Amino acid sequence: MSDNYLLNIHKRVQKLPFSDWLMTRIVANKAPYFKTIPTRLEALRPNHVSCIISKKRRVENHIGTVHVIAICNGLELAMGMMAEASIPKHLRWIPKGMDVQYTAKAGSDIRCVAETDPDAWQPGDLPVRVTAYDDQGTVVVKGTINLWLSEKPKKH
């Protein structure tokens, strides 16, 4: 098994029914705000995560499309899972900000993707690419979530 706890949990959960949904619920129990969006994991590997937001009434806006803030929450969920599955053990991360552009209406389920380059995990700023797609593959939101990476304090 990997020495990454999130990847280890994912490997165990994959053997269960509804494992994609269950994995996002496990993460949402650590960060309860993510329970506000109906998600399921699509792919989890170092430097790449994608999850699906189901188009349900609770995440729609007044015109019946998926609200962009729900999409931003899905992108942040994907980014956080990607960061936890990727970061070297001696580093820690915290988000610094999000810069997104709304590029199309989101009238279907939405696939939220977060990815970065494997060699980018160094102390300092790390821009994580985030993209949201509708079920036709059209980009509906794209942007960057900026992380700050720092060394973990030395244990005595």
Order of alpha helices (4+ residues) and beta strands (2+ residues): alpha-alpha-beta-beta-alpha-beta-beta-beta-beta
